[in-house]
């Protein structure tokens, strides 16, 4: 799977926004300590932008900026041969990855949060979708000499729960990541963005409660009622 396959599997902007909020809320319940979470969502990244993000704790991450113009997504897999820090890329973003990014998202090409100290975009896969688009778009990336690599740019692995948005997929992943059983019914409840209840929170993590999640609910923009 490459960024081209992922682009065909991603949902529309609003569905992606809602699902990202659900993932972030689930992780907030399962992991009260923010530093240990995998998925996050900042509904107030700026006055006009929201940010869905993932970090695996080992150098892999994605960020998706949701703005009035649409959505801009970048993936960074530090193990990918497309990494700017690998032997093949020679300190630069892989050719084609950022080609064609429309002017509406131009500021994200120099966004300090997405670049290193030399201004190199730390990205192995990039996708975008303007509000008028009917599909996600990508640059003309050539995966030269990478035959046989199942996921050369990391997009398939890191965006997996955005392409497979089933409650079963999250529950399976979370039970492995957090090393404990995860209640499937509670996962369905949260991914549907239904208001949290004491019972749902307890089913996911009896060591936290609604009061302890209040700040996360505000940050994520999760429906309170």
C-alpha atoms as one frame of an Amber mdcrd trajectory, in Angstrom:
protein
   0.000   0.000   0.000   1.226   3.497  -0.866  -0.134   7.013  -0.508  -2.074
   6.468  -3.746  -4.012   3.567  -2.205  -4.596   5.503   1.018  -5.955   8.489
  -0.909  -8.638   6.255  -2.423  -9.593   4.822   0.987  -9.795   7.979   3.087
 -13.263   9.414   3.810 -14.470  12.932   3.143 -13.234  15.801   5.281 -16.128
  15.902   7.746 -16.146  12.160   8.296 -12.397  12.239   8.818 -12.768  15.101
  11.309 -15.424  13.242  13.293 -13.541   9.959  13.281 -10.356  11.707  14.379
 -12.188  13.249  17.311 -13.488   9.820  18.260 -10.018   8.269  18.120  -8.611
  11.062  20.271 -11.392  10.718  22.848 -10.908   6.971  23.081  -7.204   7.425
  23.672  -7.891  10.119  26.271 -10.066   7.690  28.231  -7.678   4.762  27.876
  -4.578   6.842  28.628  -5.204   9.774  31.003  -1.522  10.728  30.685  -1.283
  12.727  27.429   2.343  11.760  26.813   1.366   8.095  26.500  -1.390   8.594
  23.943  -1.247   7.648  20.283  -4.066   9.792  18.842  -4.820  13.440  19.663
  -7.108  16.177  18.379  -6.787  19.906  18.991 -10.046  21.632  18.121  -8.392
  24.999  18.812  -5.028  24.702  17.031  -5.623  28.241  15.795  -8.623  30.522
  15.466  -9.555  28.848  12.169  -7.734  25.487  12.199  -7.994  22.145  13.935
  -5.263  19.507  14.135  -5.660  15.733  14.157  -2.432  13.959  14.992  -0.786
  10.666  15.814   2.602   9.798  17.268   3.794   6.283  17.916   6.473   7.167
  20.470   9.214   5.854  18.190   9.519   8.709  15.731   6.523   7.952  13.519
   3.684  10.447  13.253   1.012  12.107  11.191  -0.614  15.522  11.333  -3.781
  16.604   9.556  -4.665  20.292   9.478  -8.388  20.915   9.065  -9.062  24.465
   7.906 -11.703  26.451   6.003  -9.748  25.544   2.844 -10.006  21.795   3.469
  -7.535  19.275   4.855  -3.758  18.903   4.559  -2.188  15.663   5.809   1.432
  14.653   6.241   2.897  11.350   7.400   6.409  10.748   8.647   7.794   7.236
   8.972  11.367   7.418  10.245  11.967   3.850   9.038  10.792   4.594   5.503
  13.363   4.703   2.702  11.655   7.972   1.710  12.705   9.646   4.962  14.803
  12.788   4.463  17.183  11.323   7.024  17.685   8.056   5.143  20.434   7.101
   2.722  18.329   7.459  -0.436  16.773  10.908   0.112  20.059  12.708   0.826
  18.656  15.111   3.398  15.704  16.251   1.288  11.997  15.522   1.146  11.481
  12.679  -1.337  10.866  13.936  -4.906   7.198  14.389  -5.753   5.871  14.084
  -2.194   5.014  17.785  -1.937   4.605  18.566  -5.638   1.223  20.006  -6.531
   0.216  21.184  -3.064  -2.266  23.973  -3.830  -1.734  27.553  -2.760  -4.503
  27.190  -0.172  -2.176  24.940   1.805   1.083  26.665   0.912   1.751  27.884
   4.450   2.031  24.299   5.665   5.048  23.724   3.439   7.062  26.016   5.703
   5.205  25.367   8.970   7.889  24.977  11.683   5.991  22.075  13.267   6.399
  20.097  10.029   9.996  21.016   9.123  13.424  20.494  10.664  15.956  23.154
  11.635  17.150  23.336   8.013  13.648  23.916   6.672  13.318  20.386   5.236
   9.751  19.098   5.342   9.842  16.020   7.575   7.387  14.012   5.505   7.294
  10.663   3.725   3.697  10.933   2.467   1.425  13.900   1.847  -2.257  14.146
   0.935  -4.662  17.044   0.662  -8.271  17.763  -0.140  -9.795  21.173  -0.749
 -13.429  21.678   0.173 -14.401  21.624  -3.513 -12.489  18.418  -4.271 -14.302
  15.132  -4.710 -11.274  13.028  -3.723  -7.952  13.223  -1.895  -4.941  14.224
  -3.947  -1.222  13.498  -3.729   1.962  14.484  -5.479   3.480  12.406  -8.321
   5.672  10.216  -6.129   7.871   7.629  -7.840   8.675   4.625  -5.671  11.842
   3.865  -7.605  13.839   0.813  -6.513  11.358   0.116  -3.727   9.682  -2.924
  -5.274   8.704  -5.496  -2.703   8.170  -3.013   0.117   4.588  -3.369   1.297
   4.314   0.127   2.787   7.262   2.185   1.515   6.062   5.598   2.732   4.398
   4.568   6.009   0.978   5.876   4.971  -0.716   2.487   5.046   0.470   1.666
   8.547   0.036   5.032  10.213  -3.282   5.964   8.579  -4.729   2.480   9.017
  -7.451   3.525  11.468  -8.514   6.314   9.127  -8.923   3.951   6.195 -10.475
   1.172   8.304 -12.821   3.120  10.553 -14.593   0.157  12.117 -14.907  -0.152
  15.885 -13.412  -3.625  15.563 -10.238  -2.248  13.998  -9.736   0.252  16.811
 -10.534  -2.253  19.563  -8.039  -4.736  18.123  -5.337  -2.097  17.809  -5.969
  -0.567  21.249  -6.038  -3.887  23.074  -2.599  -4.596  21.631  -1.187  -1.096
  22.179  -2.523  -0.625  25.714  -2.119  -4.314  26.566  -5.599  -4.833  28.002
  -9.066  -5.785  26.757 -11.046  -2.949  25.163 -14.828  -2.931  25.302 -16.179
  -3.017  21.747 -19.572  -1.528  22.615 -17.939   1.438  24.326 -15.694   1.950
  21.311 -18.737   2.057  19.040 -20.364   4.609  21.359 -17.375   6.969  21.285
 -16.658   6.643  17.557 -20.288   7.622  16.958 -19.546  10.796  18.980 -22.289
  10.078  21.494 -21.881  11.966  24.788 -19.755  10.201  27.368 -21.488   8.581
  30.317 -20.000   7.250  33.557 -20.814   3.719  32.354 -19.025   4.132  29.023
 -15.951   5.645  30.677 -15.850   2.876  33.281 -16.192   0.208  30.597 -13.101
   1.577  28.875 -11.065   2.562  31.917 -12.357   2.224  35.490  -9.403   4.285
  36.706 -10.723   7.555  35.277 -14.049   9.414  35.283 -15.977  12.170  33.528
 -14.565  14.914  35.728 -11.040  13.858  34.931 -11.801  13.977  31.206 -13.409
  17.425  31.138 -10.330  19.220  29.814  -9.817  16.592  27.105 -13.461  16.890
  26.048 -12.960  20.644  25.580  -9.673  20.300  23.714 -11.004  17.635  21.380
 -14.299  19.410  20.842 -16.105  16.199  21.710 -19.901  16.589  22.085 -20.822
  17.051  25.734 -24.547  16.532  25.220
